[in-house]
Amino acid sequence: EFLDRHPKLKIVSVESGAGWIPYLLEVLEYMSGEAGIVYKRTPTQTFREQIYACTFFERKNFITTLRQVGADNIMFETDFPHPACLYPQGLEHLADIISEMTEEERYKIFSGNAAKVYNIDVS
């Protein structure tokens, strides 16, 4: 309900990856249905409209996660300057994954979503 009252508020989960999101959304949808809880929007709708996740290290199931969550809600981070960061080989680390993304997915994940969320003019 909090996010319903603040529809312009955006929440960004950083340094947490994105692989957990499909499971969490499925659980929230199931549990809210089983409990008979009625929301203005489903948990998935709320996520798609107001919540974003950052990822930098995930490779194993990233394309599956990307397609389940949607490219509109995932952003790439290098996690610099932390010791586990990908800098300066971030793109090399993900080269095989990047090759599986569409041009639109690459744009959104590597720049477009951040520009949208943080109101950055990229023109």
Disulfide bonds with the S-S distance in Angstrom:
none
